[in-house]
Amino acid sequence: MALNHFSHGHPLMLVNQVQKEEGEKDVVCYGCQKPISSSAYSCNDCKYFLHKKCAELPKEITHLKHLQHPLTLLSYPPYQSSSCQCDVCHISGWKWFTYHCSTCEFDVHIQCVLEDHVVLKHESHPHPLTVVHKKALFNCDACFTEDEDMSYFCNTCEFWIHRSCALLPSTIQHNSHDHPLLLNYFLPYIHRGSTCSCGICKQKVHPNFWVYDCDKCRYFVHVKCATSETMIRDATSETSAKDELEPSVIKFPIVDESENLLDELLKEANLGDTNRAAMLTHFSHDHPLILFDNDDERNNDEIIICKGCLLPVISTPFYGCDQCSFFLHKSCAEVPRELRHPCHQKDHQFNLKMSFISHDKFPCYFCNIFHNGFRYKCDSCDFTLGVVCALLPVKIRHEAHDHPLRIQGVEKVTVCNGCKFRVRAGLIYRCHICDYYVDIHCLKLAQKVKHAWDRHLLTLRYPPYSDHPDEFYCELCDEEVHPKFWLYNCRHCDQPFHTKCLFPNIQYRAYGINVRDTIEVGFHPHKLTPVFRRAGFKCKRCDRIIPNADMFLKCETCRLQLCLFCAWSNS
């Protein structure tokens, strides 16, 4: 179907969808300068496009603001500058379709004509709303913000909303989320029991005001944030410009468990040793340590634990004393004996120390986990740090977030965006643009991991998830996996796991327990599996009630539940 339109010299063809080339920006309508997402008239030779509704506008109208003369539709304002100021909404610099009165030089830009309704029946309100053309500064009953705008007013109950809010689309596709967002005129009742925050500005979503949401993902956005991202774009551009001037930063997460995080931290701090001495004398052990530099030199069926960081030694190179079953990652053997930390008092020095007895546990004041391996201790104030935490950089990048994250002390209770746990002390990484937080435990998670509960590799995933059921549950604890937080997922079995269930942020390292494998204890005939559960449980051996958010050992054969203390002290 062809249309001869006064605004263009060639016939315009009606198409259902405007095709754009890869990498090309959104196609906009010449008449109203809005993006085209549905049927339109086009001249492909000239790249000239009009919305169907813009192309079919009447050539002459009478407007409520100018009843004395009819207004004629022009393809652009009839002035020397080819621009005008709309006499309805007072926008200036308009250069496209305009309704014009030549007698009075009265101009209305096309958007005011398309959007204005004298009386509006809006589904959010039971009474008719009357348009108020004169701009007024008031608190809108839809978005709860004070703004100067044309408006719609209810003469029955004084309900008053911005015109921009009254004309909001019922569904939008926003670049902050994978799924369409639906307009709700209040926060759904099912979510009112918890504090909901905007996915863009991170501020609280008020239960009685309008919000765009994806109910499936429990993702909420203020209507103003959804329709105006100028501040976010400016901040992002500024950050990107700064990043180009700064040296590269460490990118998280580490790829898999075979990649030693400490290696990367030592390289970043220029502390690693590229040489590989065949034999090493180390303060932590009485005998010389031999370098294992070939996977054939070790028994791959044997799980060995590094005495420095208490993590498994996955691959070579590493140092070891076979006589004493004492092993160190090469990176753990090379950590500096002394250092200063930017988040601690500048005149205090940390010295590397070793726990020589198994029950000599110490807390790391940065990650709040107990250890009994290497520690850095400040002798001036008795402040202790784990080795990895002591070497964490000030600034990082993480795959889960678009902006850089900087380390800072926890001054008030802060919720980690990775695991939703409340961090009350220590250090946390923060995006100062979005107030996005990642705690030290989540930062150390690998992108791909193995676990005894699944024969495949598990992949770390971040919201929003493009395809998931309305509710899905962790295979370990049988509790719901919240769609707004990180999870591990088996792509083959489609099994989700809480990150905290696979690698609980508790004292398991102090007991020398590797949570990825089954464990043998001397007084029980079957192997036990480490399990993390938010609801407390009762130890069958000591009869103690173990509090929430702790790990226990479970026998899948006879259903025995055992606390870590009983397993460690009796084996």
CORCOR-V74606 format. One record per helix or strand of 2 or more residues. SS is the DSSP state (alpha for helix, beta for strand). FROM is the first residue (numbers start at 1). LEN is the number of residues. If there is no record, write none. Layout:
BEGIN
ss = {SS:SS}
from = {FROM:FROM}
len = {LEN:LEN}
END
This chain:
BEGIN
ss = {beta:beta:beta:beta:alpha:beta:beta:beta:beta:alpha:beta:beta:beta:beta:alpha:beta:beta:alpha:beta:beta:beta:alpha:alpha:beta:alpha:beta:beta:alpha:beta:beta:alpha:beta:beta:beta:beta:beta:beta:alpha:beta:beta:beta:beta:beta:beta:alpha:beta:beta:beta:beta:alpha:alpha:beta:beta:beta:beta:beta:beta:alpha}
from = {2:12:40:48:52:60:66:98:106:110:119:129:146:160:163:171:181:189:197:211:219:223:230:250:261:279:289:295:318:326:330:338:350:362:370:374:383:387:395:405:414:422:427:436:440:448:454:487:495:499:507:518:528:537:545:550:561:564}
len = {2:4:4:4:4:4:9:4:4:6:2:11:8:3:4:2:4:3:2:4:4:5:16:3:8:2:4:3:4:4:4:2:5:2:2:5:4:4:4:5:2:2:5:4:4:4:8:4:4:4:5:2:6:2:2:5:3:6}
END
